[in-house]
Amino acid sequence: DAGVTQSPTHLIKTRGQQVTLRCSPKSGHDTVSWYQQALGQGPQFIFQYYEEEERQRGNFPDRFSGHQFPNYSSELNVNALLLGDSALYLCASSPGPGLAAYEQYFGPGTRLTVT
Amino acid sequence: SQQGEEDPQALSIQEGENATMNCSYKTSINNLQWYRQNSGRGLVHLILIRSNEREKHSGRLRVTLDTSKKSSSLLITASRAADTASYFCATGGQNFVFGPGTRLSVLP
């Protein structure tokens, strides 16, 4: 049973560019959440997708957008990259919506470096 | 601002000793969860304690929750070098908020 997978593992982009990160949830899970984790900090919630719709959103600008596909996989898009967007981006899946209703299973993350 | 705050920020102990980490939060919660993260990788869920529970055990882990003090503690007994990691509490309510974490080092 595959856990949560994320791609790519590492990514280097230049300021102003756009990036797309991908996530496949754990088998049997239909809800995907995205987090940003700066070095030395705890993860910060970006948004959660369920039934192909954004259900909840944290305090992130519209430059951060996402998508969920019918197979429950998800993408995180970040436009107009800033140096401050450099972070580890974590995807988590759960068997239902609601941030606190279920334990979340995390992927290994994508480390994004913006230069 | 983050709701959960772990204390201490860093903890260094010898193998075999117990490690205690604390988490304080500010508003009412539905539950509180503890996660472990090894070397900047993905987080691993350790334990979930609901707001109507006071204590929960899982193997060498013991979590307590005091809603009147808005605090929780995570105790790891008989620590091992493999327990070296960052530990985060996350509070669940309207949002899901992680604290900055406690970095635990278990020395062999």
gemmi code that builds the backbone of each chain (N, CA, C; Angstrom):
import gemmi

chains = {
    "A": [
        ("ASP", (0.862, -1.197, 0.000), (0.000, 0.000, 0.000), (0.890, 1.236, 0.000)),
        ("ALA", (0.886, 1.978, -1.119), (1.746, 3.143, -1.226), (1.217, 4.237, -0.324)),
        ("GLY", (2.141, 4.944, 0.307), (1.753, 6.078, 1.107), (1.594, 7.293, 0.225)),
        ("VAL", (1.699, 8.459, 0.818), (1.595, 9.704, 0.079), (2.896, 9.938, -0.696)),
        ("THR", (2.765, 10.210, -1.963), (3.954, 10.485, -2.771), (3.893, 11.906, -3.294)),
        ("GLN", (5.075, 12.506, -3.429), (5.178, 13.868, -3.927), (6.285, 13.943, -4.977)),
        ("SER", (6.069, 14.818, -5.949), (7.108, 15.048, -6.947), (7.116, 16.513, -7.355)),
        ("PRO", (8.275, 17.049, -7.712), (9.587, 16.422, -7.579), (10.079, 16.475, -6.139)),
        ("THR", (11.247, 15.907, -5.891), (11.830, 15.927, -4.556), (12.448, 17.287, -4.263)),
        ("HIS", (13.161, 17.782, -5.253), (13.819, 19.089, -5.134), (13.533, 19.898, -6.387)),
        ("LEU", (13.552, 21.215, -6.223), (13.262, 22.095, -7.353), (13.948, 23.431, -7.109)),
        ("ILE", (14.595, 23.944, -8.132), (15.204, 25.278, -8.045), (14.566, 26.147, -9.117)),
        ("LYS", (14.044, 27.287, -8.682), (13.394, 28.222, -9.598), (13.949, 29.621, -9.373)),
        ("THR", (13.671, 30.487, -10.336), (14.102, 31.880, -10.268), (12.918, 32.757, -9.890)),
        ("ARG", (13.199, 33.836, -9.200), (12.150, 34.797, -8.837), (11.299, 35.162, -10.048)),
        ("GLY", (9.981, 35.212, -9.830), (9.072, 35.582, -10.898), (8.526, 34.395, -11.683)),
        ("GLN", (9.199, 33.246, -11.569), (8.721, 32.074, -12.297), (7.521, 31.447, -11.603)),
        ("GLN", (6.987, 30.435, -12.252), (5.858, 29.700, -11.718), (6.290, 28.255, -11.481)),
        ("VAL", (5.664, 27.597, -10.500), (6.030, 26.220, -10.195), (4.776, 25.395, -9.918)),
        ("THR", (4.849, 24.124, -10.271), (3.764, 23.188, -9.982), (4.318, 21.989, -9.232)),
        ("LEU", (3.732, 21.700, -8.097), (4.119, 20.553, -7.299), (2.972, 19.553, -7.315)),
        ("ARG", (3.323, 18.263, -7.234), (2.315, 17.229, -7.371), (2.274, 16.291, -6.174)),
        ("CYS", (1.091, 15.740, -5.927), (0.895, 14.880, -4.769), (-0.115, 13.792, -5.107)),
        ("SER", (0.208, 12.567, -4.726), (-0.744, 11.461, -4.823), (-1.061, 10.986, -3.420)),
        ("PRO", (-2.322, 10.934, -3.054), (-2.673, 10.580, -1.675), (-2.519, 9.096, -1.401)),
        ("LYS", (-2.546, 8.785, -0.148), (-2.530, 7.383, 0.289), (-3.785, 6.695, -0.254)),
        ("SER", (-3.648, 5.422, -0.577), (-4.774, 4.654, -1.086), (-5.945, 4.694, -0.107)),
        ("GLY", (-7.122, 5.000, -0.622), (-8.311, 5.069, 0.223), (-8.607, 6.459, 0.768)),
        ("HIS", (-7.688, 7.388, 0.553), (-7.894, 8.760, 1.024), (-8.417, 9.629, -0.116)),
        ("ASP", (-9.336, 10.547, 0.222), (-9.924, 11.394, -0.803), (-9.674, 12.882, -0.556)),
        ("THR", (-8.943, 13.197, 0.490), (-8.729, 14.598, 0.881), (-7.244, 14.888, 0.926)),
        ("VAL", (-6.872, 16.010, 0.339), (-5.464, 16.394, 0.282), (-5.295, 17.809, 0.842)),
        ("SER", (-4.308, 17.956, 1.703), (-3.964, 19.271, 2.250), (-2.529, 19.596, 1.906)),
        ("TRP", (-2.250, 20.870, 1.757), (-0.895, 21.333, 1.449), (-0.398, 22.240, 2.570)),
        ("TYR", (0.890, 22.098, 2.872), (1.527, 22.892, 3.919), (2.853, 23.443, 3.392)),
        ("GLN", (3.214, 24.606, 3.925), (4.524, 25.191, 3.657), (5.309, 25.173, 4.961)),
        ("GLN", (6.534, 24.675, 4.915), (7.362, 24.644, 6.108), (8.684, 25.339, 5.830)),
        ("ALA", (8.861, 26.498, 6.432), (10.130, 27.216, 6.335), (11.129, 26.548, 7.265)),
        ("LEU", (12.394, 26.769, 6.991), (13.458, 26.132, 7.771), (13.335, 26.493, 9.246)),
        ("GLY", (13.312, 25.465, 10.093), (13.261, 25.693, 11.529), (11.893, 26.047, 12.076)),
        ("GLN", (10.881, 25.988, 11.230), (9.520, 26.339, 11.653), (8.585, 25.147, 11.519)),
        ("GLY", (7.415, 25.258, 12.110), (6.400, 24.241, 11.917), (5.681, 24.456, 10.601)),
        ("PRO", (5.031, 23.431, 10.085), (4.270, 23.575, 8.838), (3.133, 24.579, 8.996)),
        ("GLN", (2.890, 25.317, 7.913), (1.754, 26.245, 7.893), (0.774, 25.798, 6.826)),
        ("PHE", (-0.480, 25.739, 7.195), (-1.535, 25.232, 6.330), (-1.787, 26.188, 5.167)),
        ("ILE", (-1.777, 25.646, 3.941), (-2.051, 26.459, 2.756), (-3.519, 26.314, 2.363)),
        ("PHE", (-3.922, 25.094, 2.012), (-5.320, 24.815, 1.695), (-5.577, 23.309, 1.670)),
        ("GLN", (-6.867, 22.973, 1.657), (-7.305, 21.582, 1.614), (-8.297, 21.386, 0.465)),
        ("TYR", (-8.129, 20.260, -0.231), (-9.016, 19.915, -1.336), (-9.790, 18.643, -1.040)),
        ("TYR", (-11.068, 18.704, -1.344), (-11.947, 17.549, -1.186), (-12.992, 17.628, -2.290)),
        ("GLU", (-13.284, 16.529, -2.922), (-14.237, 16.485, -4.043), (-13.906, 17.547, -5.086)),
        ("GLU", (-12.612, 17.669, -5.376), (-12.097, 18.546, -6.428), (-12.342, 20.030, -6.175)),
        ("GLU", (-12.644, 20.372, -4.925), (-12.850, 21.781, -4.593), (-11.981, 22.178, -3.400)),
        ("GLU", (-11.555, 23.419, -3.387), (-10.845, 23.958, -2.237), (-11.855, 24.158, -1.121)),
        ("ARG", (-11.626, 23.488, 0.004), (-12.602, 23.518, 1.104), (-12.196, 24.491, 2.201)),
        ("GLN", (-10.921, 24.558, 2.482), (-10.429, 25.474, 3.501), (-9.121, 26.057, 3.021)),
        ("ARG", (-8.836, 27.271, 3.479), (-7.622, 27.946, 3.041), (-6.988, 28.659, 4.223)),
        ("GLY", (-5.692, 28.585, 4.286), (-4.952, 29.313, 5.309), (-4.638, 30.710, 4.827)),
        ("ASN", (-3.762, 31.387, 5.527), (-3.440, 32.779, 5.236), (-2.338, 32.872, 4.176)),
        ("PHE", (-2.659, 32.485, 2.980), (-1.706, 32.550, 1.870), (-2.325, 33.362, 0.728)),
        ("PRO", (-1.493, 34.114, -0.011), (-2.017, 34.951, -1.100), (-2.521, 34.114, -2.268)),
        ("ASP", (-3.216, 34.802, -3.166), (-3.797, 34.135, -4.335), (-2.752, 33.574, -5.283)),
        ("ARG", (-1.486, 33.944, -5.086), (-0.427, 33.360, -5.920), (-0.359, 31.843, -5.731)),
        ("PHE", (-0.878, 31.395, -4.592), (-0.911, 29.962, -4.294), (-2.283, 29.429, -4.714)),
        ("SER", (-2.284, 28.506, -5.611), (-3.530, 27.908, -6.058), (-3.343, 26.412, -6.198)),
        ("GLY", (-4.442, 25.703, -6.300), (-4.334, 24.257, -6.368), (-5.403, 23.638, -7.226)),
        ("HIS", (-5.308, 22.339, -7.294), (-6.280, 21.589, -8.079), (-6.316, 20.177, -7.547)),
        ("GLN", (-7.493, 19.567, -7.593), (-7.595, 18.146, -7.275), (-8.253, 17.436, -8.447)),
        ("PHE", (-7.725, 16.314, -8.805), (-8.206, 15.548, -9.952), (-9.181, 14.460, -9.501)),
        ("PRO", (-9.930, 13.887, -10.454), (-10.903, 12.849, -10.084), (-10.282, 11.649, -9.369)),
        ("ASN", (-8.991, 11.394, -9.587), (-8.346, 10.270, -8.894), (-7.794, 10.694, -7.530)),
        ("TYR", (-8.170, 11.874, -7.075), (-7.827, 12.450, -5.765), (-6.418, 13.043, -5.698)),
        ("SER", (-5.603, 12.853, -6.712), (-4.290, 13.484, -6.688), (-4.465, 15.002, -6.765)),
        ("SER", (-3.392, 15.708, -6.445), (-3.530, 17.160, -6.337), (-2.271, 17.856, -6.825)),
        ("GLU", (-2.440, 19.090, -7.232), (-1.330, 19.952, -7.604), (-1.381, 21.234, -6.788)),
        ("LEU", (-0.198, 21.741, -6.496), (-0.052, 23.059, -5.884), (0.701, 23.918, -6.883)),
        ("ASN", (0.133, 25.061, -7.232), (0.768, 25.996, -8.143), (1.115, 27.275, -7.393)),
        ("VAL", (2.303, 27.759, -7.631), (2.703, 29.040, -7.066), (3.191, 29.922, -8.215)),
        ("ASN", (2.564, 31.086, -8.373), (2.935, 32.033, -9.427), (3.827, 33.135, -8.874)),
        ("ALA", (4.542, 33.804, -9.773), (5.340, 34.973, -9.405), (6.167, 34.703, -8.159)),
        ("LEU", (6.999, 33.690, -8.231), (7.769, 33.244, -7.073), (8.596, 34.353, -6.444)),
        ("LEU", (8.600, 34.332, -5.122), (9.417, 35.248, -4.326), (10.483, 34.438, -3.593)),
        ("LEU", (11.552, 35.129, -3.184), (12.597, 34.439, -2.425), (12.012, 33.783, -1.176)),
        ("GLY", (11.032, 34.433, -0.578), (10.410, 33.934, 0.644), (9.577, 32.691, 0.454)),
        ("ASP", (9.368, 32.291, -0.801), (8.617, 31.058, -1.060), (9.499, 29.824, -0.930)),
        ("SER", (10.789, 30.035, -0.752), (11.695, 28.908, -0.550), (11.318, 28.181, 0.732)),
        ("ALA", (11.037, 26.906, 0.616), (10.546, 26.148, 1.768), (10.385, 24.686, 1.372)),
        ("LEU", (10.047, 23.878, 2.361), (9.639, 22.502, 2.120), (8.117, 22.497, 2.002)),
        ("TYR", (7.603, 21.982, 0.911), (6.160, 21.928, 0.703), (5.691, 20.494, 0.938)),
        ("LEU", (4.805, 20.378, 1.901), (4.323, 19.072, 2.327), (2.884, 18.867, 1.898)),
        ("CYS", (2.628, 17.673, 1.424), (1.277, 17.265, 1.084), (0.842, 16.239, 2.125)),
        ("ALA", (-0.391, 16.304, 2.544), (-0.933, 15.335, 3.493), (-2.288, 14.864, 3.000)),
        ("SER", (-2.570, 13.598, 3.198), (-3.889, 13.088, 2.822), (-4.601, 12.526, 4.042)),
        ("SER", (-5.909, 12.483, 3.950), (-6.729, 11.955, 5.032), (-7.980, 11.329, 4.422)),
        ("PRO", (-8.686, 10.501, 5.201), (-9.837, 9.785, 4.644), (-11.121, 10.597, 4.607)),
        ("GLY", (-11.031, 11.886, 4.872), (-12.205, 12.725, 4.810), (-11.832, 14.170, 5.014)),
        ("PRO", (-12.767, 15.072, 4.773), (-12.471, 16.498, 4.904), (-12.471, 16.942, 6.362)),
        ("GLY", (-12.107, 18.196, 6.546), (-11.997, 18.719, 7.910), (-10.572, 18.545, 8.373)),
        ("LEU", (-9.999, 19.629, 8.819), (-8.561, 19.595, 9.130), (-8.247, 18.766, 10.359)),
        ("ALA", (-9.130, 18.759, 11.313), (-8.783, 18.119, 12.577), (-9.539, 16.826, 12.811)),
        ("ALA", (-10.366, 16.426, 11.873), (-11.212, 15.257, 12.114), (-10.434, 13.952, 12.069)),
        ("TYR", (-9.361, 13.921, 11.273), (-8.605, 12.687, 11.076), (-7.119, 12.971, 11.202)),
        ("GLU", (-6.359, 11.906, 11.516), (-4.915, 12.067, 11.436), (-4.544, 12.215, 9.968)),
        ("GLN", (-3.496, 12.950, 9.724), (-3.065, 13.194, 8.361), (-1.793, 12.410, 8.073)),
        ("TYR", (-1.721, 11.883, 6.885), (-0.546, 11.140, 6.436), (0.236, 12.044, 5.499)),
        ("PHE", (1.490, 12.282, 5.836), (2.301, 13.234, 5.091), (3.219, 12.541, 4.087)),
        ("GLY", (3.435, 13.215, 2.980), (4.443, 12.798, 2.033), (5.806, 13.309, 2.464)),
        ("PRO", (6.859, 12.949, 1.713), (8.223, 13.346, 2.080), (8.526, 14.807, 1.793)),
        ("GLY", (7.676, 15.454, 1.013), (7.867, 16.870, 0.740), (8.628, 17.164, -0.539)),
        ("THR", (8.451, 18.377, -1.017), (9.224, 18.924, -2.135), (9.952, 20.142, -1.611)),
        ("ARG", (11.279, 20.119, -1.748), (12.063, 21.282, -1.293), (12.214, 22.236, -2.466)),
        ("LEU", (11.626, 23.413, -2.324), (11.681, 24.447, -3.358), (12.675, 25.527, -2.948)),
        ("THR", (13.594, 25.812, -3.819), (14.548, 26.899, -3.617), (14.317, 27.933, -4.697)),
        ("VAL", (14.107, 29.173, -4.277), (13.911, 30.273, -5.220), (15.137, 31.170, -5.155)),
        ("THR", (15.768, 31.382, -6.310), (17.000, 32.185, -6.335), (16.781, 33.509, -7.063)),
    ],
    "B": [
        ("SER", (-0.839, 34.154, 13.700), (0.179, 33.572, 14.570), (-0.169, 32.114, 14.860)),
        ("GLN", (0.844, 31.321, 15.155), (0.622, 29.910, 15.394), (-0.035, 29.724, 16.749)),
        ("GLN", (-0.959, 28.775, 16.840), (-1.669, 28.584, 18.084), (-0.890, 27.688, 19.023)),
        ("GLY", (-0.296, 26.580, 18.496), (0.438, 25.683, 19.351), (1.869, 26.162, 19.531)),
        ("GLU", (2.343, 26.112, 20.746), (3.722, 26.498, 21.023), (4.352, 25.398, 21.863)),
        ("GLU", (5.412, 24.781, 21.345), (6.083, 23.726, 22.081), (7.170, 24.290, 22.983)),
        ("ASP", (7.426, 23.557, 24.013), (8.438, 23.960, 24.989), (9.066, 22.677, 25.544)),
        ("PRO", (10.381, 22.535, 25.611), (11.371, 23.530, 25.194), (11.552, 23.540, 23.674)),
        ("GLN", (12.317, 24.485, 23.166), (12.612, 24.524, 21.740), (13.576, 23.418, 21.363)),
        ("ALA", (14.479, 23.083, 22.283), (15.442, 22.015, 22.032), (15.682, 21.255, 23.324)),
        ("LEU", (15.927, 19.954, 23.188), (16.111, 19.078, 24.345), (17.139, 18.027, 23.987)),
        ("SER", (18.123, 17.849, 24.864), (19.167, 16.860, 24.619), (19.241, 15.936, 25.823)),
        ("ILE", (19.095, 14.638, 25.604), (19.107, 13.664, 26.698), (19.940, 12.448, 26.315)),
        ("GLN", (20.226, 11.614, 27.290), (20.954, 10.376, 27.053), (19.955, 9.253, 26.742)),
        ("GLU", (20.420, 8.312, 25.957), (19.606, 7.138, 25.642), (19.151, 6.478, 26.939)),
        ("GLY", (17.890, 6.065, 26.983), (17.340, 5.424, 28.170), (16.586, 6.378, 29.079)),
        ("GLU", (16.889, 7.674, 28.969), (16.178, 8.656, 29.784), (14.804, 8.932, 29.179)),
        ("ASN", (13.961, 9.582, 29.973), (12.650, 10.015, 29.490), (12.736, 11.444, 28.952)),
        ("ALA", (11.923, 11.725, 27.947), (11.871, 13.068, 27.357), (10.448, 13.597, 27.481)),
        ("THR", (10.329, 14.805, 27.972), (9.018, 15.434, 28.104), (8.995, 16.742, 27.326)),
        ("MET", (7.982, 16.871, 26.480), (7.782, 18.093, 25.710), (6.388, 18.630, 26.005)),
        ("ASN", (6.274, 19.929, 26.035), (5.007, 20.559, 26.359), (4.502, 21.392, 25.188)),
        ("CYS", (3.193, 21.538, 25.155), (2.552, 22.318, 24.099), (1.476, 23.173, 24.746)),
        ("SER", (1.491, 24.460, 24.443), (0.433, 25.338, 24.933), (-0.302, 25.929, 23.738)),
        ("TYR", (-1.590, 26.176, 23.922), (-2.391, 26.730, 22.831), (-3.309, 27.802, 23.401)),
        ("LYS", (-3.970, 28.522, 22.492), (-4.667, 29.726, 22.955), (-6.184, 29.649, 22.921)),
        ("THR", (-6.749, 28.932, 21.949), (-8.204, 28.929, 21.850), (-8.737, 27.517, 22.036)),
        ("SER", (-10.042, 27.377, 22.044), (-10.641, 26.054, 22.245), (-10.335, 25.145, 21.056)),
        ("ILE", (-10.246, 23.864, 21.332), (-9.868, 22.897, 20.299), (-10.813, 21.699, 20.304)),
        ("ASN", (-10.836, 20.994, 19.198), (-11.557, 19.717, 19.114), (-10.638, 18.567, 19.501)),
        ("ASN", (-9.403, 18.682, 19.080), (-8.423, 17.672, 19.446), (-7.028, 18.263, 19.316)),
        ("LEU", (-6.059, 17.506, 19.769), (-4.669, 17.914, 19.661), (-3.884, 16.708, 19.174)),
        ("GLN", (-3.003, 16.935, 18.231), (-2.234, 15.839, 17.660), (-0.745, 16.115, 17.810)),
        ("TRP", (0.014, 15.072, 17.964), (1.477, 15.155, 18.008), (2.049, 14.444, 16.787)),
        ("TYR", (3.045, 15.097, 16.193), (3.718, 14.563, 15.016), (5.224, 14.574, 15.246)),
        ("ARG", (5.929, 13.695, 14.538), (7.393, 13.644, 14.567), (7.902, 13.879, 13.153)),
        ("GLN", (9.026, 14.586, 13.052), (9.645, 14.843, 11.756), (11.140, 14.585, 11.871)),
        ("ASN", (11.627, 13.725, 11.002), (13.057, 13.419, 10.951), (13.730, 14.238, 9.863)),
        ("SER", (14.720, 15.020, 10.254), (15.623, 15.703, 9.319), (14.920, 16.359, 8.138)),
        ("GLY", (13.916, 17.191, 8.396), (13.265, 17.942, 7.343), (12.508, 17.098, 6.341)),
        ("ARG", (12.121, 15.906, 6.736), (11.312, 15.068, 5.855), (9.842, 15.177, 6.248)),
        ("GLY", (9.026, 14.281, 5.725), (7.604, 14.324, 6.023), (7.322, 14.037, 7.484)),
        ("LEU", (6.167, 14.477, 7.936), (5.776, 14.278, 9.324), (5.091, 12.926, 9.503)),
        ("VAL", (5.303, 12.354, 10.676), (4.665, 11.086, 11.018), (3.723, 11.330, 12.188)),
        ("HIS", (2.475, 10.918, 12.019), (1.496, 11.096, 13.083), (1.814, 10.162, 14.247)),
        ("LEU", (1.828, 10.700, 15.470), (2.118, 9.893, 16.653), (0.855, 9.545, 17.426)),
        ("ILE", (0.065, 10.556, 17.741), (-1.081, 10.311, 18.610), (-2.053, 11.480, 18.496)),
        ("LEU", (-3.342, 11.178, 18.625), (-4.401, 12.175, 18.633), (-5.143, 12.048, 19.941)),
        ("ILE", (-5.328, 13.161, 20.622), (-6.086, 13.148, 21.864), (-7.237, 14.139, 21.710)),
        ("ARG", (-8.438, 13.693, 22.030), (-9.616, 14.529, 21.852), (-9.805, 15.425, 23.067)),
        ("SER", (-10.582, 16.462, 22.894), (-10.731, 17.464, 23.950), (-11.394, 16.894, 25.203)),
        ("ASN", (-12.101, 15.775, 25.071), (-12.744, 15.184, 26.263), (-11.894, 14.070, 26.886)),
        ("GLU", (-10.686, 13.897, 26.393), (-9.763, 12.917, 26.957), (-8.692, 13.632, 27.763)),
        ("ARG", (-8.174, 12.965, 28.765), (-7.151, 13.575, 29.619), (-5.778, 12.939, 29.412)),
        ("GLU", (-5.771, 11.669, 29.029), (-4.494, 10.974, 28.879), (-4.658, 9.871, 27.842)),
        ("LYS", (-3.559, 9.645, 27.101), (-3.580, 8.596, 26.097), (-2.188, 7.987, 25.984)),
        ("HIS", (-2.136, 6.682, 25.753), (-0.858, 5.981, 25.652), (-0.751, 5.302, 24.286)),
        ("SER", (0.474, 5.250, 23.801), (0.744, 4.479, 22.592), (2.193, 4.017, 22.661)),
        ("GLY", (2.391, 2.751, 23.007), (3.753, 2.230, 23.147), (4.515, 2.990, 24.216)),
        ("ARG", (5.640, 3.604, 23.841), (6.449, 4.367, 24.787), (6.000, 5.817, 24.903)),
        ("LEU", (4.907, 6.163, 24.249), (4.418, 7.534, 24.271), (3.255, 7.678, 25.243)),
        ("ARG", (3.282, 8.797, 25.963), (2.161, 9.135, 26.828), (1.844, 10.600, 26.604)),
        ("VAL", (0.593, 10.880, 26.273), (0.164, 12.259, 26.036), (-0.896, 12.618, 27.061)),
        ("THR", (-0.775, 13.796, 27.613), (-1.797, 14.325, 28.500), (-2.356, 15.615, 27.909)),
        ("LEU", (-3.575, 15.908, 28.270), (-4.235, 17.125, 27.804), (-4.961, 17.760, 28.967)),
        ("ASP", (-4.689, 19.016, 29.207), (-5.370, 19.792, 30.245), (-6.037, 20.976, 29.555)),
        ("THR", (-7.322, 20.844, 29.272), (-8.017, 21.905, 28.531), (-8.197, 23.158, 29.385)),
        ("SER", (-8.217, 23.005, 30.719), (-8.360, 24.187, 31.567), (-7.117, 25.056, 31.511)),
        ("LYS", (-5.966, 24.429, 31.319), (-4.703, 25.175, 31.201), (-4.299, 25.354, 29.745)),
        ("LYS", (-5.092, 24.802, 28.834), (-4.775, 24.867, 27.413), (-3.345, 24.374, 27.171)),
        ("SER", (-3.076, 23.179, 27.649), (-1.735, 22.640, 27.485), (-1.776, 21.130, 27.338)),
        ("SER", (-0.734, 20.614, 26.717), (-0.573, 19.181, 26.520), (0.894, 18.835, 26.724)),
        ("SER", (1.147, 17.604, 27.106), (2.530, 17.162, 27.205), (2.693, 15.823, 26.502)),
        ("LEU", (3.861, 15.626, 25.942), (4.235, 14.360, 25.306), (5.427, 13.805, 26.065)),
        ("LEU", (5.271, 12.606, 26.589), (6.348, 11.923, 27.303), (6.797, 10.737, 26.473)),
        ("ILE", (8.092, 10.669, 26.211), (8.684, 9.510, 25.555), (9.532, 8.800, 26.603)),
        ("THR", (9.176, 7.584, 26.924), (9.920, 6.848, 27.943), (11.031, 6.015, 27.306)),
        ("ALA", (12.064, 5.762, 28.089), (13.182, 4.914, 27.654), (13.633, 5.292, 26.251)),
        ("SER", (14.050, 6.532, 26.079), (14.347, 7.062, 24.753), (15.479, 6.291, 24.072)),
        ("ARG", (15.444, 6.321, 22.754), (16.440, 5.664, 21.913), (17.032, 6.691, 20.955)),
        ("ALA", (18.184, 6.398, 20.428), (18.815, 7.311, 19.467), (17.887, 7.575, 18.281)),
        ("ALA", (17.099, 6.574, 17.914), (16.170, 6.717, 16.789), (15.038, 7.689, 17.072)),
        ("ASP", (14.863, 8.097, 18.335), (13.832, 9.084, 18.668), (14.287, 10.504, 18.351)),
        ("THR", (15.555, 10.671, 17.996), (16.064, 11.990, 17.620), (15.278, 12.523, 16.436)),
        ("ALA", (14.611, 13.658, 16.642), (13.722, 14.225, 15.629), (13.161, 15.538, 16.160)),
        ("SER", (12.367, 16.205, 15.349), (11.583, 17.343, 15.808), (10.166, 16.879, 16.074)),
        ("TYR", (9.594, 17.371, 17.155), (8.254, 16.964, 17.552), (7.347, 18.189, 17.539)),
        ("PHE", (6.190, 18.047, 16.906), (5.253, 19.145, 16.758), (3.901, 18.775, 17.344)),
        ("CYS", (3.277, 19.745, 18.007), (1.876, 19.581, 18.342), (1.063, 20.369, 17.321)),
        ("ALA", (-0.120, 19.894, 17.055), (-1.015, 20.561, 16.105), (-2.402, 20.573, 16.704)),
        ("THR", (-2.981, 21.743, 16.755), (-4.298, 21.867, 17.368), (-5.362, 21.960, 16.296)),
        ("GLY", (-6.440, 21.250, 16.496), (-7.517, 21.185, 15.524), (-8.756, 21.886, 16.023)),
        ("GLY", (-9.186, 22.828, 15.244), (-10.431, 23.534, 15.545), (-10.926, 24.083, 14.229)),
        ("GLN", (-11.061, 25.380, 14.129), (-11.433, 26.002, 12.865), (-10.335, 25.778, 11.825)),
        ("ASN", (-9.112, 25.846, 12.289), (-7.971, 25.578, 11.423), (-7.123, 24.477, 12.047)),
        ("PHE", (-6.034, 24.156, 11.404), (-5.118, 23.133, 11.900), (-3.757, 23.793, 11.967)),
        ("VAL", (-3.280, 24.045, 13.186), (-2.111, 24.892, 13.365), (-1.021, 24.124, 14.082)),
        ("PHE", (0.147, 24.108, 13.457), (1.325, 23.488, 14.058), (2.117, 24.518, 14.847)),
        ("GLY", (2.723, 24.062, 15.943), (3.668, 24.894, 16.655), (5.024, 24.839, 15.984)),
        ("PRO", (6.014, 25.576, 16.510), (7.355, 25.615, 15.915), (8.171, 24.362, 16.193)),
        ("GLY", (7.744, 23.527, 17.139), (8.405, 22.247, 17.354), (9.450, 22.245, 18.457)),
        ("THR", (9.717, 21.049, 18.954), (10.813, 20.794, 19.892), (11.795, 19.869, 19.203)),
        ("ARG", (13.068, 20.297, 19.169), (14.103, 19.440, 18.570), (14.704, 18.578, 19.661)),
        ("LEU", (14.466, 17.274, 19.540), (14.960, 16.317, 20.530), (16.192, 15.611, 19.993)),
        ("SER", (17.249, 15.603, 20.793), (18.464, 14.851, 20.465), (18.661, 13.807, 21.547)),
        ("VAL", (18.726, 12.556, 21.152), (18.972, 11.462, 22.091), (20.370, 10.939, 21.818)),
        ("LEU", (21.232, 11.101, 22.790), (22.639, 10.758, 22.620), (22.890, 9.330, 23.054)),
        ("PRO", (23.650, 8.556, 22.248), (23.902, 7.149, 22.596), (24.882, 7.033, 23.756)),
    ],
}
model = gemmi.Model(1)
for chain_id, residues in chains.items():
    chain = gemmi.Chain(chain_id)
    for i, (resn, *xyz) in enumerate(residues, 1):
        res = gemmi.Residue()
        res.name, res.seqid = resn, gemmi.SeqId(i, " ")
        for name, pos in zip(("N", "CA", "C"), xyz):
            atom = gemmi.Atom()
            atom.name, atom.element = name, gemmi.Element(name[0])
            atom.pos, atom.b_iso = gemmi.Position(*pos), 0.0
            res.add_atom(atom)
        chain.add_residue(res)
    model.add_chain(chain)
structure = gemmi.Structure()
structure.add_model(model)
structure.setup_entities()
